[in-house]
Amino acid sequence: MKTLITGATGFIGKSLLNQEFGGEIHTLSRGPFNSNRVNTIQHYGDLKDADLIKKLGKLKFERLIHLAWQGIPILSPEINQLNLNMSRNFIDSLIDSGVQEVNVSGSCLEYGTLDKMVDENTVGINIGDFGETKLKLLDHLESQLIPYRWFRVFYAYGPFQHINSLLMQAYSSAQRGSSLIANEPNESKDFIFVSDVARAISMLLQTKDAFGVFNIGSGKSTSLGTLINTLNQKMNVPTIPDVLNLNSLRANHKKIQDTCGWAPTIDIGQGVSKFIQWAATNAS
């Protein structure tokens, strides 16, 4: 299948390119990038460029994997609306050109401030603008009457995280011999290692008739303090005291497990070790 991937230079996109899911792979980015994937065909430009979108349409892609979201980590209403408009226009144009299936990255923020295990049918509460914007894009995608997959990703971590991410900041502090002090060390999240996310996407792409919304998370609550302490222990830095793992929003991943056999395989200790190994070579 001839596939176009947007956001291939992003956090999840880079990990996805290390997975196998068959066919001819094209990527769209703002500039050239190094990829370990053999024979990836790169295209450059911006989703706001109407001429570029027309050129891509003429290439007759069969599958779209849309991971791009400009402006991260800034999630202001203005940036969210810009991304919504660009994504709707881009997806519609690719569908008009003959794309047969659309795959889009969603977010656990679509569940808002719930602090319990959720399945794909759970309705969120107190949903912020970013989560609402993602839900609007999902509604639009559903209205197109085309097979789609919506990857509702929880708190992914690992190599190539944003420089301002918690783990990157904790690593920088540990390099200086001290622990990062989290404002709310007991705040807990469902952390999922990025290669587990990429493997979930890859497995779904290779599963016939596996369409719809899929939670991609560990199903476990891990506090920010526990994440920091795990890194500190592995880097021989003093840990922070009195950390609790509280109930938090977490993924029921039964649907994806039943659909394609996926389950997370990398726990927090293994994931942090892999992150440290990557950061020691790549982080500036």
LOMARGU-551752 format. One line per 2 residues: their letters; for each residue x, y, z of N, C-alpha, C, O. Coordinates in steps of 0.2 Angstrom, whole numbers. Layout:
N
A	X Y Z X Y Z X Y Z X Y Z | ... $
***
This chain:
284
MK	4 -6 0 0 0 0 4 6 0 9 7 4 | 3 11 -4 6 17 -5 4 22 1 -2 24 1 $
TL	9 24 5 7 27 12 11 34 12 17 35 10 | 7 39 14 10 46 16 10 47 23 4 46 26 $
IT	15 49 27 15 50 34 17 57 35 22 60 32 | 13 61 38 15 68 41 17 67 48 15 62 51 $
GA	21 72 50 24 72 56 29 66 57 30 64 63 | 32 64 52 37 59 52 44 61 56 48 57 58 $
TG	45 67 57 51 70 61 49 71 68 53 73 72 | 43 70 70 41 71 77 42 65 81 45 60 79 $
FI	41 66 87 42 61 93 40 54 91 44 49 91 | 33 54 90 31 47 88 32 45 81 34 39 80 $
GK	33 50 76 34 48 69 41 45 68 42 40 64 | 46 47 72 53 45 71 53 37 74 56 33 71 $
SL	49 36 79 49 29 81 45 24 76 46 19 75 | 39 27 74 35 23 69 39 21 63 38 16 60 $
LN	44 25 60 48 24 55 53 18 56 55 15 51 | 54 16 62 58 10 64 54 4 64 56 -2 64 $
QE	47 4 63 42 -1 63 41 -4 55 42 0 51 | 39 -10 55 37 -12 48 30 -13 48 26 -15 52 $
FG	27 -10 42 20 -10 41 19 -11 33 13 -10 31 | 24 -12 29 23 -14 22 21 -8 18 19 -3 20 $
GE	23 -9 11 21 -4 6 26 1 5 32 1 8 | 25 6 0 29 11 -2 28 17 3 22 19 4 $
IH	33 19 6 32 24 12 35 31 9 40 32 7 | 30 36 10 32 43 8 31 47 15 27 45 19 $
TL	35 52 16 35 57 22 34 64 19 37 66 14 | 30 68 24 30 75 23 33 78 29 31 77 34 $
SR	38 83 27 41 86 33 43 93 30 43 94 24 | 45 98 35 47 104 32 54 104 29 56 109 26 $
GP	58 99 30 65 99 27 67 92 28 64 87 31 | 73 90 25 76 84 24 78 81 32 79 85 36 $
FN	77 75 33 79 72 39 82 65 38 81 62 33 | 86 63 43 89 56 42 84 51 45 81 52 50 $
SN	84 45 41 79 40 43 83 33 42 87 32 37 | 82 29 46 85 22 46 81 18 41 83 12 39 $
RV	75 20 39 71 16 35 73 17 27 74 22 25 | 74 11 24 77 11 17 71 13 13 66 11 13 $
NT	73 17 8 69 19 2 63 23 4 58 22 1 | 64 27 9 58 31 11 59 37 7 64 40 6 $
IQ	53 39 4 53 45 -1 51 51 3 45 51 5 | 55 56 3 53 62 7 51 68 3 53 69 -3 $
HY	46 71 5 43 77 2 43 83 7 43 81 13 | 44 89 5 45 94 10 40 100 8 38 102 3 $
GD	38 103 14 33 108 13 29 109 19 30 106 25 | 24 113 19 19 115 24 12 113 23 10 114 17 $
LK	8 111 28 1 109 26 -3 115 24 -9 114 22 | -1 121 25 -5 127 23 -4 128 16 -7 133 13 $
DA	1 125 12 3 126 5 -2 122 1 -2 116 0 | -7 126 -2 -12 122 -6 -9 119 -13 -11 114 -15 $
DL	-4 122 -16 -1 119 -21 3 113 -20 3 108 -23 | 6 112 -14 9 106 -11 4 101 -11 5 95 -13 $
IK	-2 102 -8 -7 97 -6 -9 95 -13 -11 89 -14 | -10 99 -18 -12 97 -25 -7 92 -28 -9 87 -31 $
KL	-1 93 -27 5 89 -30 5 82 -26 6 77 -29 | 4 82 -20 3 76 -16 -3 72 -18 -2 66 -19 $
GK	-8 75 -20 -14 72 -22 -13 68 -28 -16 63 -29 | -9 71 -33 -8 68 -39 -4 61 -39 -3 57 -43 $
LK	-1 60 -33 3 54 -32 -1 48 -30 2 43 -29 | -7 49 -29 -12 44 -28 -10 39 -22 -10 33 -23 $
FE	-10 42 -16 -9 38 -10 -15 34 -9 -20 36 -10 | -14 28 -6 -19 24 -4 -20 25 4 -26 23 6 $
RL	-15 26 8 -16 27 15 -13 33 17 -7 35 15 | -16 37 22 -13 43 25 -12 41 33 -17 38 36 $
IH	-6 43 35 -5 42 42 -3 50 45 2 52 43 | -8 53 48 -7 60 49 -6 61 57 -10 60 61 $
LA	1 62 58 3 63 65 5 70 66 6 72 72 | 5 74 61 8 81 62 3 85 66 -3 85 66 $
WQ	6 90 70 2 95 74 7 100 76 11 100 80 | 6 106 72 11 111 73 10 115 80 5 115 82 $
GI	16 117 82 16 122 88 17 118 95 18 122 100 | 17 111 95 18 108 101 25 110 104 30 110 100 $
PI	25 111 111 21 110 116 16 115 117 12 115 122 | 15 121 113 10 126 114 4 124 112 3 122 106 $
LS	-1 124 116 -8 121 114 -13 127 115 -19 125 118 | -12 133 113 -16 138 113 -22 137 109 -22 134 104 $
PE	-28 140 110 -34 140 106 -32 142 99 -35 139 94 | -28 147 98 -27 149 91 -23 144 87 -24 143 81 $
IN	-18 141 90 -14 136 87 -18 130 86 -18 126 81 | -22 128 91 -27 122 90 -32 123 84 -33 119 80 $
QL	-34 129 83 -39 130 78 -35 130 71 -38 128 66 | -29 133 71 -25 132 65 -24 125 63 -25 124 57 $
NL	-22 121 68 -21 114 66 -27 110 64 -27 106 59 | -33 112 67 -39 109 65 -41 111 58 -43 106 54 $
NM	-41 117 56 -42 119 49 -37 116 44 -40 113 39 | -31 116 46 -26 113 41 -27 105 40 -27 103 35 $
SR	-29 102 46 -30 95 46 -36 93 42 -36 88 38 | -41 96 43 -48 95 39 -47 96 32 -49 92 28 $
NF	-44 101 30 -43 103 23 -38 97 20 -39 95 14 | -33 96 23 -28 91 21 -31 84 20 -30 81 15 $
ID	-34 82 25 -37 75 25 -43 75 19 -43 70 16 | -47 80 19 -52 80 14 -49 80 7 -51 76 2 $
SL	-43 84 6 -40 84 -1 -37 77 -3 -38 75 -8 | -34 74 2 -31 67 1 -37 62 0 -36 57 -4 $
ID	-42 62 3 -48 58 2 -51 59 -5 -52 54 -9 | -51 65 -7 -54 67 -14 -49 64 -19 -51 63 -25 $
SG	-43 64 -18 -38 61 -22 -37 53 -23 -34 51 -27 | -41 50 -18 -41 43 -19 -39 39 -13 -38 33 -13 $
VQ	-37 42 -7 -34 39 -1 -40 34 1 -46 36 1 | -38 28 3 -43 23 5 -44 22 12 -49 20 14 $
EV	-39 24 16 -40 24 23 -36 30 26 -31 32 24 | -38 32 32 -35 38 35 -34 36 43 -38 33 46 $
NV	-28 37 45 -25 36 52 -23 42 55 -19 46 52 | -25 44 61 -24 50 64 -22 49 71 -25 45 75 $
SG	-17 53 74 -16 53 81 -20 57 85 -21 63 84 | -24 54 90 -28 58 95 -24 59 101 -18 58 101 $
SC	-27 60 106 -24 61 113 -29 59 119 -35 59 118 | -26 57 124 -29 55 130 -33 61 133 -37 61 137 $
LE	-31 67 131 -34 73 134 -41 74 131 -44 79 134 | -43 70 127 -50 70 125 -54 67 130 -60 68 130 $
YG	-51 64 135 -55 62 141 -56 67 147 -59 66 152 | -52 73 146 -52 78 151 -49 76 157 -43 74 157 $
TL	-52 78 163 -49 77 169 -52 71 173 -51 71 179 | -54 66 170 -56 60 173 -50 57 176 -44 57 174 $
DK	-51 53 182 -45 50 185 -47 43 187 -46 40 192 | -49 39 181 -50 32 182 -48 29 175 -46 32 170 $
MV	-49 22 175 -48 19 169 -54 20 164 -60 20 166 | -52 21 158 -57 23 153 -56 18 147 -51 16 145 $
DE	-62 17 144 -62 14 137 -64 19 132 -65 25 133 | -64 16 126 -65 21 120 -71 24 120 -72 30 116 $
NT	-76 22 123 -83 25 124 -84 29 129 -90 32 130 | -79 30 134 -80 34 140 -80 42 138 -76 44 134 $
VG	-85 45 140 -86 52 139 -82 56 144 -83 55 150 | -78 61 142 -74 65 146 -77 70 150 -83 72 148 $
IN	-74 73 154 -77 79 158 -71 84 158 -65 83 158 | -73 91 159 -69 96 159 -63 96 154 -57 97 155 $
IG	-65 95 148 -61 94 142 -58 101 140 -62 105 139 | -51 101 140 -48 107 138 -49 109 130 -51 104 127 $
DF	-46 114 128 -47 116 121 -43 111 116 -46 110 111 | -37 109 118 -34 104 114 -38 98 113 -39 95 108 $
GE	-40 95 119 -44 89 118 -51 90 114 -53 86 110 | -54 96 115 -60 97 111 -58 98 104 -62 96 100 $
TK	-53 101 102 -51 102 95 -50 95 92 -52 94 86 | -46 90 96 -45 84 93 -52 80 92 -53 77 87 $
LK	-57 81 96 -63 78 96 -67 81 90 -70 77 86 | -66 87 88 -69 90 82 -66 87 76 -70 86 71 $
LL	-60 86 76 -56 83 70 -59 76 69 -60 73 64 | -60 72 75 -62 65 75 -70 65 72 -71 61 68 $
DH	-74 70 74 -81 70 72 -80 72 64 -84 69 60 | -76 76 62 -76 77 55 -73 71 51 -76 70 46 $
LE	-69 67 54 -66 61 50 -72 56 50 -72 53 45 | -76 55 55 -81 51 55 -86 52 50 -89 48 47 $
SQ	-87 59 48 -92 61 44 -90 60 36 -94 60 32 | -84 58 35 -81 57 28 -83 50 26 -82 49 20 $
LI	-85 46 30 -88 39 28 -82 35 24 -83 32 19 | -76 35 27 -71 32 25 -67 28 31 -68 30 36 $
PY	-65 22 29 -61 18 35 -56 22 38 -52 25 35 | -56 23 45 -51 27 48 -49 23 55 -53 19 58 $
RW	-43 25 57 -41 23 64 -39 29 68 -36 34 65 | -41 30 74 -39 35 78 -35 33 84 -38 29 88 $
FR	-29 35 84 -24 32 89 -24 37 95 -21 42 95 | -28 35 100 -29 39 106 -23 38 111 -24 33 115 $
VF	-18 41 110 -11 40 114 -11 44 120 -13 49 121 | -9 40 126 -9 43 132 -2 46 133 1 49 128 $
YA	1 46 139 7 50 140 14 47 138 17 43 141 | 15 47 131 21 44 128 27 47 131 28 54 132 $
YG	33 43 132 39 46 134 45 42 130 43 36 128 | 51 44 130 56 41 127 61 45 123 60 51 123 $
PF	65 42 119 69 46 114 66 51 110 60 50 108 | 69 57 109 67 62 105 61 66 108 58 70 104 $
QH	60 65 114 55 70 118 57 77 117 63 79 116 | 52 81 118 54 89 118 58 90 123 58 88 129 $
IN	63 95 122 68 97 127 65 100 133 68 99 139 | 59 102 133 56 104 140 52 99 143 48 101 148 $
SL	52 93 141 48 88 144 51 86 151 56 87 152 | 47 83 155 49 81 162 55 77 162 60 78 166 $
LM	55 72 158 61 67 158 67 70 155 72 69 158 | 67 75 150 72 78 148 75 83 153 81 83 154 $
QA	71 86 157 73 91 162 76 87 168 81 89 171 | 73 81 170 76 77 175 83 74 173 87 74 177 $
YS	84 72 167 90 70 164 95 75 165 101 74 167 | 93 82 163 98 87 163 100 89 171 106 90 172 $
SA	95 88 175 97 89 182 101 84 185 106 85 189 | 100 78 183 104 72 185 111 72 183 116 70 186 $
QR	112 75 177 119 76 174 123 81 178 129 80 179 | 119 85 181 123 90 186 123 88 193 126 91 197 $
GS	121 82 194 122 78 201 116 80 206 117 78 211 | 110 83 203 105 84 208 98 82 205 98 80 199 $
SL	93 81 209 87 79 207 82 85 205 82 90 208 | 79 84 199 73 88 198 68 88 203 66 83 205 $
IA	66 94 205 60 94 210 54 96 207 53 101 204 | 49 91 206 43 92 203 38 96 208 38 95 214 $
NE	34 100 205 30 104 209 24 100 212 23 101 218 | 22 95 209 17 90 211 20 83 210 17 80 205 $
PN	24 81 214 27 74 213 22 68 213 24 63 210 | 17 69 217 12 64 217 7 64 211 3 59 211 $
ES	7 69 207 3 69 201 5 63 197 10 62 195 | 0 59 195 1 53 192 -2 53 185 -7 56 183 $
KD	1 49 180 -1 49 173 0 42 171 4 38 173 | -3 40 165 -2 34 162 3 35 157 2 37 151 $
FI	9 33 159 15 34 154 16 27 150 15 22 152 | 17 29 143 18 23 139 24 25 134 25 30 132 $
FV	29 20 134 35 21 130 34 21 123 30 18 120 | 37 26 120 36 28 113 36 22 108 32 22 103 $
SD	41 18 109 41 12 104 35 7 105 33 4 100 | 32 7 111 26 3 112 21 6 108 16 3 105 $
VA	20 13 108 15 17 104 16 15 97 11 14 93 | 22 16 94 24 15 87 22 7 85 19 6 80 $
RA	23 3 89 22 -4 88 14 -5 88 12 -9 84 | 11 -2 92 3 -2 92 1 0 85 -4 -3 82 $
IS	3 6 83 1 8 77 3 4 71 -2 2 67 | 9 1 71 11 -3 66 6 -10 66 4 -12 60 $
ML	5 -13 71 1 -19 72 -6 -17 69 -9 -22 66 | -9 -12 71 -16 -10 69 -16 -9 61 -20 -11 58 $
LQ	-11 -6 58 -10 -5 51 -10 -11 47 -12 -12 42 | -7 -16 50 -7 -23 47 -12 -28 49 -12 -33 46 $
TK	-17 -25 52 -23 -30 54 -29 -28 50 -32 -22 50 | -32 -32 46 -37 -31 41 -43 -29 45 -45 -32 50 $
DA	-47 -24 43 -53 -22 45 -53 -19 53 -58 -19 56 | -47 -17 55 -46 -15 62 -46 -7 62 -41 -4 61 $
FG	-52 -5 62 -54 2 61 -57 5 67 -60 1 71 | -57 12 68 -61 15 74 -56 18 79 -50 20 77 $
VF	-58 19 85 -54 23 90 -51 18 94 -54 13 96 | -44 19 96 -40 14 100 -36 18 105 -32 22 103 $
NI	-37 16 111 -33 18 117 -26 15 116 -26 9 115 | -21 19 117 -14 16 117 -11 19 123 -8 25 123 $
GS	-11 15 129 -8 17 135 -6 11 139 -8 5 137 | -3 12 144 0 6 149 -6 3 153 -6 -3 155 $
GK	-11 7 155 -16 5 159 -14 6 167 -18 4 171 | -8 9 168 -6 10 175 -4 17 176 -3 21 172 $
ST	-5 19 183 -4 26 185 3 26 188 5 22 192 | 7 30 186 14 32 188 15 39 190 13 43 186 $
SL	17 40 196 18 48 198 24 51 195 29 47 192 | 24 57 194 29 61 191 36 60 196 41 59 193 $
GT	35 59 202 40 58 207 43 51 206 49 50 206 | 39 46 205 42 39 203 46 39 197 51 36 196 $
LI	43 43 192 47 43 185 54 46 187 59 44 184 | 54 52 190 60 55 192 65 51 196 71 51 194 $
NT	62 48 201 66 44 205 69 38 201 75 36 203 | 65 35 197 68 29 193 74 32 189 79 28 188 $
LN	74 38 186 79 40 182 85 42 187 91 40 186 | 84 45 193 89 46 198 93 40 200 99 40 201 $
QK	89 35 201 92 29 204 97 26 199 102 24 200 | 95 26 192 99 24 187 105 28 185 110 26 182 $
MN	105 34 187 110 39 186 114 41 193 118 45 193 | 112 37 198 116 38 204 115 45 207 120 48 209 $
VP	109 47 207 108 54 210 103 53 216 98 48 215 | 103 57 221 99 56 227 91 57 224 90 61 220 $
TI	87 52 227 80 52 225 76 58 229 79 60 234 | 70 59 227 66 64 231 61 59 235 60 54 234 $
PD	59 62 241 56 58 246 48 57 245 45 62 242 | 45 52 249 38 52 250 34 53 243 30 58 243 $
VL	35 48 239 31 49 232 26 44 233 27 38 234 | 20 46 230 14 41 230 12 41 223 12 45 219 $
NL	10 35 221 7 34 214 -1 34 215 -4 29 218 | -4 39 213 -11 40 214 -15 38 208 -13 37 203 $
NS	-22 36 209 -26 35 204 -26 41 199 -27 46 201 | -26 39 192 -26 44 187 -30 42 181 -32 36 181 $
LR	-30 46 176 -33 44 170 -28 38 167 -22 39 166 | -31 33 165 -27 27 162 -31 23 157 -37 23 158 $
AN	-28 20 153 -31 17 147 -33 10 148 -29 6 151 | -39 8 147 -41 2 146 -39 0 139 -42 3 134 $
HK	-35 -5 138 -32 -6 131 -35 -13 129 -32 -16 124 | -40 -15 131 -43 -22 129 -45 -22 122 -44 -27 119 $
KI	-48 -16 119 -50 -16 112 -44 -17 108 -45 -22 103 | -39 -14 108 -33 -15 104 -30 -22 105 -27 -25 100 $
QD	-30 -24 111 -27 -31 113 -31 -36 109 -28 -41 106 | -38 -36 110 -42 -40 106 -42 -40 99 -43 -45 95 $
TC	-41 -34 96 -41 -33 89 -34 -35 85 -35 -38 80 | -29 -34 88 -22 -36 85 -17 -39 89 -12 -40 87 $
GW	-19 -40 96 -14 -44 100 -9 -39 103 -4 -42 107 | -10 -32 103 -5 -28 106 -6 -27 113 -11 -27 116 $
AP	0 -27 117 0 -25 124 7 -22 125 11 -23 122 | 7 -17 130 13 -14 131 18 -19 134 17 -24 138 $
TI	25 -18 132 30 -23 134 35 -20 138 40 -23 141 | 36 -13 138 41 -10 141 39 -6 147 35 -1 147 $
DI	41 -8 153 39 -5 159 43 2 161 48 3 157 | 41 5 166 44 12 167 52 11 168 56 15 166 $
GQ	54 6 172 61 5 173 65 4 166 70 6 165 | 62 -1 162 65 -2 156 65 4 151 70 5 148 $
GV	60 7 151 59 13 147 64 19 149 67 22 144 | 64 20 155 69 25 157 76 23 156 80 28 154 $
SK	78 17 156 85 15 155 86 16 147 91 19 145 | 81 14 143 82 16 136 82 23 134 86 25 130 $
FI	79 27 138 79 34 137 86 37 139 89 41 135 | 89 35 144 95 37 147 101 35 142 105 39 140 $
QW	100 29 139 105 27 134 105 31 128 110 33 125 | 99 33 126 98 37 120 101 44 122 104 47 118 $
AA	99 47 127 100 54 129 108 55 130 111 60 128 | 111 50 132 119 50 133 122 51 127 128 54 127 $
TN	119 49 121 122 50 115 120 56 111 123 59 107 | 113 57 112 110 62 108 108 69 111 107 74 107 $
AS	107 69 117 104 75 120 110 80 121 115 78 124 | 109 86 120 114 91 120 114 94 127 118 98 129 $
***
